[in-house]
Amino acid sequence: MRHAFSLVELSIVLVILGLLTGGILTGQSLIRAAELRSVVTEYQRYQTAIHSFRDRYFALPGDMRNATAFWGFAGGSTGTDAACYTSTTGTGTQTCNGDGDGLIINSGSGNTYRERFMFWQHLANAGLIQGSYSGIAGSANSYDHETTNSPLGKIGSSMWSVYNSSNTVHSGATSVFNGVYPSQITFGAIVADVDPYGNLLSPEEMWNIDTKLDDGLPAQGKITPRMRANCTVAANGSAITTSAADAAKLDAKYNLTDTSKACSIIFRNSW
């Protein structure tokens, strides 16, 4: 005698499979939502840490002139000599001094200790953020971000970075819109040997974060994409490219019809 599944049994199996699939998709959606919330939470935590550091030490982390008085010399004897800046990483909290000019930049040719990496080290030394950071650039070059010198994010292969280009006006760049980019904290996917500017958010996710914290406009306000092409479109819906002309389209919108990971973030005026 042959046996087969009845229509009722097949229907039950299909319902169960549907419920399992729906549960998986719902779970993935909830996980992604939590990851996006973590971007906002982490950014606000770092912003608070910076302000607390300035209140306590009257300086910016990384730029602090007398950091070695609190945490020891990584090398040399003054904290501002070449023997410190070019030394291999110190032990424990040992570091070098910043130049106190109010900027967080990659200063000094050949230096391993650099302000944008000492930035995280000084915050950690002060107990204001979690983790332990070397304060030095990666082995590839002065822009080399590694897990030893910069904090990881909660989303995939993501990382936080910092830079302060003062009030320099960027114009005609291939990546960002025209404007001033002072005291910036950036968040993106890790890219080998350089800043973590890789795209890891969809335009809708980027719009969501921008709307929560700022004005929801990619070329204006505090939040802007690190790479404008694909992440945004012109006001009339046409594509935004890497051309110098498109850098001036400050009425751009997020490309909400694109569901791919096309965006990474710059938070301007973070301190």
PEDA-V806504 format. One line per field, one symbol per residue. burial: 1 if it has 9 or more other C-alpha atoms within 8 Angstrom, else 0. A space follows every 10 residues. Layout:
burial: ???
//
This chain:
burial: 0000000001 0000000000 0000000000 0000110111 0100011011 1111000011 1111111100 1111110011 1111111001 0011111101 0011110000 1111111111 1111100110 0011111100 1111100011 1110000111 1111110001 1111111101 1111111111 1011111111 1111111111 1001111111 1011111111 1111000011 1111011111 1111100100 1111111110 0
//
